[in-house]
Amino acid sequence: MFENLTGRLSDAAKQLTGKGRLTESNIKDTLRQVRLALLEADVALPVVKVFIERIRERALGEEVGKSLTPGQQLVKIIHAELVQILGSETVPLDMRAQPPVVILLAGLQGAGKTTTAAKLGKRLIEREKKKVMLVSVDVHRPAAILQLQTLAGEIGSLHCESSADEKPVAIVERAIDEAKRSAADVLIVDTAGRLHIDGEMMAEVQAVHAKAAPHETLFVVDSMAGQDAVNSARAFDESLPLTGVVLTKADGDAKGGVALSVREITGKPIRYIGVGEKTDALETFHPDRMASRILGMGDVLTLVEEIEQKVSKDKTEKLARKLKKGKGFDLSDLRDQLEQMMNMGGIASMLEKLPLPGNVNPAALQDQANEQKIRRQIAIINSMTPGERRFPKTINGSRKKRIAAGAGQQIQDVNRLLKQHLQMEKMMKKMSRGGMKRMMRGMGGGMPPGGMPPGFR
């Protein structure tokens, strides 16, 4: 999401190379570059002004530490200010209330409220072990009611039925009653939106809010909405007692300015960030980690948490035992690895959280590792017989032709997969014999022989 902003801030810091300390004269041009970078990223002008002034005040005359260059010192200051502007600390949902705890989602149409309701429900079910009920009061869009019902079945939550001929206030009153009788811990209310703010919509959501008396009122905003998101955030904040913000579609072509603007303008903490269409694509928002991501430092902690949540420990341990016994890394094992990678949002999602060297272009790596290419790799493996997956060397010319036709791919794609599997198998053997150090030596401290491993290119 912050790709362009990250590059611009990095370039701005490099302008201070060779300077002994940060002074008004040598940071003037750098701050101008930072200002332009923020404006290009759709950060609201009032927020940019405050942000730049804070950096100037902290940077002027500050001695550069022995271990830091002036550029690194400025990055350190920018990081600290980014953390502050993003909210300083993580604010979890407050579930300390008499069940059912009501969570109301508000926002414009198309912001992603319905999918966010399901994502939040799934998160509470799986991580907090809560019994969740979903209800839609969007009587203006029957498709939204049906969509939420379908998603409720997908995530395993309760669902309170509603229809377009009911009054939103009556629906929420009945939903609270049903949630109590069903002993639900949490009731998530998906409200109606419009393409733009109008008096009728605000009156309706205020009436629903008054009846629901929610413990949490979350404003759901599209990260790609730019300045419109800032204006709608201000309007909703004036009409409802918001307790937090959820940023959606952060995996799209968003410039990232919304994240910096909404928190500063509403004064409300960003609770979650949506990073994909799947129901598990919702991350807790950590200001310090997000600031690191913006500055190209990566977000390894979130990546580790994702691995713990989404990678199958059983499959990983089974593969480790298999390699230890010297049985080799076959194509079924490769398919398992690729599928687990997809569960984590693909390589693009993982690369965004890794601190990459300045000479590595994340966009190029993400292009090499896009989901479609990984899906094609999996399709080729699925087109093979169990025996072929176990013994790849038996795959001759006629078999390659059959496999390619079955997967809808070219013979060259099959050859490429087999070659990459062979490279990865060699890596795995090194790991099983001498651990990670031996593997890194074999890689020469860089990429595996032949470039990225299978599915990465």
C-alpha positions in Angstrom: 0.0 0.0 0.0 2.8 2.5 0.9 5.2 1.5 -1.9 5.5 4.9 -3.5 5.7 6.7 -0.2 8.3 4.4 1.1 10.6 5.0 -1.9 10.1 8.8 -1.7 10.9 9.0 2.0 14.0 6.8 1.5 15.2 9.1 -1.3 14.7 12.2 0.9 16.8 10.7 3.7 19.6 10.0 1.3 20.0 13.7 0.5 21.6 14.1 3.9 24.6 11.9 3.1 27.9 13.4 4.2 26.3 16.0 6.6 27.7 16.1 10.2 24.5 17.1 11.8 20.9 18.1 11.1 20.5 21.8 10.5 17.8 24.1 9.2 19.7 24.6 5.9 20.5 20.9 5.2 17.0 19.6 6.1 15.0 22.3 4.2 15.1 20.5 0.8 14.7 17.1 2.5 11.5 18.2 4.3 10.2 19.6 1.1 10.6 16.2 -0.5 8.9 14.5 2.5 6.0 17.0 2.2 5.6 16.3 -1.5 5.8 12.5 -0.9 3.0 12.8 1.7 0.8 14.9 -0.5 1.3 12.5 -3.4 0.2 9.7 -1.0 -3.1 11.5 -0.5 -2.4 12.6 3.1 -4.7 15.5 4.0 -3.0 18.9 3.8 -3.6 19.9 7.5 -2.1 16.6 8.6 1.0 17.1 6.3 1.6 20.6 7.8 1.4 19.3 11.4 3.6 16.3 10.6 6.3 18.4 8.8 6.4 20.9 11.6 6.8 18.2 14.3 9.7 16.7 12.3 11.4 20.1 11.9 11.2 20.9 15.6 12.7 17.5 16.6 15.4 17.5 13.9 16.8 21.0 14.2 20.2 21.0 15.8 19.9 17.4 16.9 23.4 15.9 17.1 23.9 12.8 15.0 24.7 9.8 17.1 28.0 8.0 16.5 26.2 4.9 15.2 23.9 6.9 12.9 24.2 8.9 9.7 22.2 12.1 9.4 19.9 10.3 7.0 19.3 7.5 9.5 18.8 10.1 12.3 16.0 11.7 10.2 14.4 8.3 9.4 14.4 7.7 13.2 12.6 11.0 13.8 10.2 10.4 11.0 9.5 6.9 12.4 8.7 8.3 15.8 6.4 10.9 14.3 4.7 8.3 12.1 4.0 6.2 15.2 2.5 9.2 17.0 0.3 10.2 14.0 -0.9 6.6 13.6 -2.0 6.4 17.2 1.1 5.5 19.3 -0.2 2.2 20.6 -2.4 -0.7 19.6 -6.0 -0.4 20.9 -7.8 -3.8 21.1 -11.6 -4.1 21.1 -13.1 -3.6 24.5 -15.2 -6.7 25.2 -15.7 -6.0 28.9 -19.5 -5.6 28.8 -22.6 -7.6 29.5 -23.2 -10.1 26.6 -24.1 -9.7 23.9 -21.5 -7.0 23.3 -22.8 -5.0 20.3 -20.3 -3.9 17.6 -21.8 -1.5 15.0 -20.1 -0.9 11.6 -20.8 2.3 9.8 -19.4 3.8 6.5 -20.2 4.6 2.9 -21.4 2.0 0.4 -18.6 0.0 -1.1 -16.2 0.6 1.8 -16.4 -3.1 2.7 -18.6 -3.1 5.8 -20.3 -6.5 5.0 -17.0 -8.4 4.4 -15.5 -6.6 7.4 -18.4 -7.9 9.6 -17.6 -11.4 8.5 -13.8 -11.0 8.9 -14.3 -9.6 12.4 -16.7 -12.3 13.3 -14.3 -15.0 12.2 -11.5 -13.4 14.2 -13.5 -13.3 17.4 -14.7 -16.9 16.9 -11.2 -18.3 16.2 -9.0 -16.2 18.4 -11.2 -15.0 21.2 -13.4 -18.1 21.3 -16.6 -16.0 21.2 -20.0 -17.0 20.1 -20.9 -14.4 17.4 -24.1 -13.4 15.7 -24.2 -11.2 12.5 -27.2 -9.1 11.4 -27.7 -6.7 8.5 -29.9 -3.7 8.7 -29.2 -2.6 5.1 -32.8 -2.7 3.9 -31.9 -0.6 0.9 -29.7 -3.4 -0.6 -31.2 -6.9 -0.3 -28.0 -8.3 -1.8 -26.1 -7.1 1.3 -28.5 -9.1 3.6 -28.0 -12.2 1.5 -24.3 -11.7 1.3 -24.0 -11.5 5.1 -26.1 -14.6 5.5 -23.8 -16.5 3.2 -20.7 -15.2 4.9 -22.2 -16.2 8.4 -22.5 -19.8 7.2 -18.9 -19.7 5.8 -17.3 -18.5 9.1 -19.6 -20.6 11.4 -21.4 -17.7 13.2 -25.1 -17.3 14.1 -27.2 -15.1 11.8 -30.3 -13.0 12.5 -32.5 -12.9 9.4 -33.8 -9.6 8.1 -35.6 -8.4 5.0 -36.0 -5.2 2.9 -39.5 -4.6 4.1 -38.5 -4.2 7.7 -37.5 -1.0 9.6 -33.7 -1.0 10.5 -34.5 -0.1 14.1 -37.0 -3.0 14.4 -34.4 -5.4 13.0 -31.7 -4.4 15.4 -34.1 -4.7 18.4 -35.1 -8.2 17.3 -31.4 -9.1 16.7 -30.4 -8.1 20.3 -33.3 -10.2 21.6 -32.2 -13.2 19.5 -28.6 -12.8 20.5 -29.6 -12.9 24.2 -31.7 -16.0 23.7 -29.0 -17.7 21.8 -26.4 -16.8 24.5 -24.2 -15.0 21.9 -21.2 -13.2 23.2 -21.1 -10.7 20.4 -23.6 -9.1 18.0 -22.1 -7.4 14.9 -24.5 -5.0 13.2 -23.8 -4.2 9.5 -25.5 -0.9 8.7 -26.6 0.7 5.4 -24.3 3.0 3.4 -24.7 5.4 0.5 -22.4 6.4 -2.3 -22.2 9.8 -0.6 -23.2 11.3 2.7 -26.8 12.5 3.0 -29.2 13.5 5.8 -31.4 10.5 5.4 -28.6 8.0 5.8 -27.1 9.8 8.8 -30.6 10.0 10.5 -31.0 6.2 9.9 -27.7 5.1 11.2 -28.1 7.4 14.3 -31.5 5.8 15.0 -30.0 2.3 14.7 -27.1 3.4 16.9 -29.5 4.7 19.6 -31.5 1.5 19.6 -28.4 -0.8 19.5 -26.4 1.1 22.1 -23.2 -0.5 20.8 -20.2 -1.0 23.0 -18.0 -0.4 19.9 -18.8 1.8 16.9 -16.3 1.3 14.1 -16.0 3.5 11.0 -15.2 1.3 8.0 -13.2 3.2 5.3 -11.8 2.3 1.9 -8.0 2.9 1.8 -8.3 3.8 -1.9 -10.8 6.5 -1.4 -8.2 9.3 -0.9 -9.4 12.7 0.2 -13.1 11.5 0.0 -12.3 9.1 2.9 -11.1 12.0 5.0 -14.3 14.0 4.4 -16.6 11.1 5.1 -14.5 10.3 8.3 -15.1 13.8 9.5 -18.8 13.6 8.8 -19.3 10.3 10.5 -17.2 11.4 13.5 -19.5 14.4 14.0 -22.7 12.3 13.7 -21.7 9.2 15.7 -19.7 8.5 18.8 -17.0 6.5 16.9 -14.7 4.3 19.0 -12.4 3.2 16.2 -11.6 2.8 12.5 -11.2 -0.2 10.1 -9.1 0.4 7.0 -10.2 -1.9 4.1 -8.6 -2.8 0.7 -5.1 -2.1 1.9 -3.9 -4.8 -0.4 -5.0 -2.8 -3.5 -3.4 0.1 -5.3 -3.9 2.5 -2.3 -1.4 5.3 -1.8 -1.6 5.0 2.0 -2.5 8.5 2.9 -5.9 7.6 4.4 -4.2 5.7 7.2 -2.2 8.8 8.2 -5.2 11.2 7.7 -8.1 9.4 9.3 -6.4 8.8 12.7 -5.3 12.4 13.0 -8.6 14.0 11.9 -11.0 11.8 13.9 -8.7 11.2 16.9 -10.0 7.6 16.9 -7.6 4.6 16.9 -7.3 2.4 13.8 -8.3 -1.0 15.1 -7.9 -3.3 12.0 -6.7 -3.2 8.5 -8.2 -5.4 5.7 -5.6 -6.9 3.4 -7.5 -9.1 1.1 -10.9 -10.6 0.1 -10.7 -13.8 2.2 -12.5 -13.9 5.6 -9.2 -14.3 7.4 -7.6 -11.2 5.7 -7.9 -8.9 8.6 -4.9 -7.7 10.6 -4.7 -5.9 14.0 -3.4 -2.4 13.4 -0.1 -1.8 15.2 1.1 1.9 14.7 4.8 1.1 15.4 4.8 -1.8 12.9 2.9 0.2 10.3 5.4 3.0 10.6 8.3 0.5 10.1 6.5 -0.8 7.0 6.0 2.7 5.6 9.8 3.4 6.0 10.7 0.1 4.3 11.9 -1.6 7.6 9.4 -4.4 7.2 7.0 -5.9 9.7 8.5 -9.2 10.8 6.4 -9.5 14.0 3.2 -9.5 12.0 4.7 -12.0 9.6 5.7 -14.3 12.5 2.1 -14.1 13.9 0.6 -14.9 10.6 2.9 -18.0 10.2 1.8 -19.2 13.6 -1.8 -18.7 12.8 -2.0 -20.0 9.2 0.9 -22.5 8.6 0.0 -26.1 9.4 2.4 -27.2 12.2 1.5 -30.9 11.5 2.5 -30.6 7.8 5.7 -28.7 8.7 6.7 -31.3 11.3 5.8 -34.2 9.0 8.0 -32.7 6.3 10.9 -32.2 8.7 10.7 -35.8 9.9 10.6 -37.0 6.3 13.7 -35.0 5.3 15.5 -36.1 8.4 15.0 -39.7 7.3 16.4 -38.9 3.9 13.2 -39.6 2.0 13.5 -36.4 -0.1 11.3 -33.5 -1.0 8.7 -34.6 -3.6 6.2 -32.7 -5.6 3.4 -33.3 -3.1 5.5 -31.6 -0.5 6.1 -28.7 -2.9 2.3 -28.4 -3.4 1.8 -28.2 0.4 4.3 -25.4 0.6 2.7 -23.4 -2.2 -0.8 -23.9 -0.7 0.4 -22.7 2.7 2.0 -19.7 1.0 -1.4 -18.9 -0.6 -3.1 -19.2 2.8 -0.8 -16.4 4.0 -1.9 -14.1 1.1 0.8 -15.0 -1.3 4.4 -13.9 -1.6 3.3 -10.3 -2.2 1.8 -10.1 1.3 4.9 -11.7 2.8 7.4 -9.4 0.9 5.5 -6.3 2.2 6.4 -7.3 5.7 10.1 -8.2 5.1 12.8 -5.6 5.3 14.4 -5.7 1.8 17.8 -4.3 0.8 17.7 -1.0 -1.0 18.8 -2.6 -4.3 15.9 -5.1 -4.3 12.7 -4.0 -6.0 9.7 -5.4 -4.0 7.4 -4.7 -7.0 9.5 -6.8 -9.3 9.6 -9.7 -6.8 5.8 -9.4 -6.3 5.3 -9.6 -10.0 7.4 -12.7 -10.2 5.5 -14.2 -7.3 1.9 -13.3 -8.2 -0.9 -15.6 -7.1 -1.8 -16.6 -10.7 1.6 -18.1 -11.2 1.5 -20.0 -7.9 -2.0 -21.3 -8.8 -0.7 -22.5 -12.2 2.2 -24.3 -10.4 -0.4 -26.1 -8.1 -2.5 -27.0 -11.2 0.4 -28.6 -12.9 1.2 -30.7 -9.8 -2.5 -31.7 -9.4 -2.4 -32.9 -13.0 0.2 -35.5 -12.1 -0.4 -39.0 -10.8 0.5 -39.8 -7.2 3.5 -41.9 -8.6 4.7 -38.9 -10.7 4.5 -36.6 -7.7 6.5 -39.0 -5.6 9.1 -39.9 -8.3 9.5 -36.8 -10.5 12.3 -38.4 -12.5 9.8 -40.8 -14.1 8.2 -37.9 -15.9 9.2 -38.3 -19.6 8.2 -36.4 -22.7 4.8 -38.1 -23.2 3.9 -37.7 -19.5 4.9 -34.0 -19.7 2.5 -33.5 -22.6 -0.4 -35.2 -20.7 0.3 -33.2 -17.5 0.5 -29.9 -19.4 -2.8 -30.6 -21.3 -4.5 -31.6 -18.0 -3.4 -28.3 -16.3 -4.1 -26.1 -19.3 -0.4 -25.1 -19.5 2.5 -25.5 -21.9 5.2 -28.2 -21.7 7.7 -25.4 -21.0 5.8 -24.6 -17.8 6.1 -28.2 -16.7 9.8 -28.3 -17.4 10.2 -25.0 -15.5 8.4 -26.5 -12.5 10.5 -29.7 -12.5 13.7 -27.7 -12.7 12.7 -25.4 -9.8 11.6 -28.5 -7.8 15.0 -30.0 -8.3 16.7 -26.8 -7.0 14.4 -26.7 -4.0 15.0 -30.4 -3.3 18.8 -29.6 -3.1 18.1 -26.8 -0.7 16.0 -29.1 1.5 18.8 -31.7 1.6 21.3 -29.1 2.8 18.8 -28.1 5.5 18.3 -31.7 6.6 22.1 -32.3 6.7 23.4 -29.2 8.3 20.6 -26.8 9.2 20.1 -23.3 8.1 23.8 -22.3 8.2 24.7 -24.9 5.5 21.7 -23.8 3.4 22.7 -20.1 3.6 26.3 -21.1 2.6 24.9 -23.0 -0.4 22.9 -19.9 -1.3 25.9 -17.7 -1.1 24.0 -15.5 1.3 21.5 -14.6 -1.4 18.9 -16.3 -3.5 18.9 -20.1 -4.1 20.7 -21.3 -7.2 18.8 -20.3 -10.3 16.9 -17.5 -8.6 13.8 -17.6 -6.5 12.4 -21.0 -5.4 9.4 -22.6 -7.1 6.3 -20.5 -7.2 8.3 -17.3 -6.6 8.9 -16.6 -10.3 
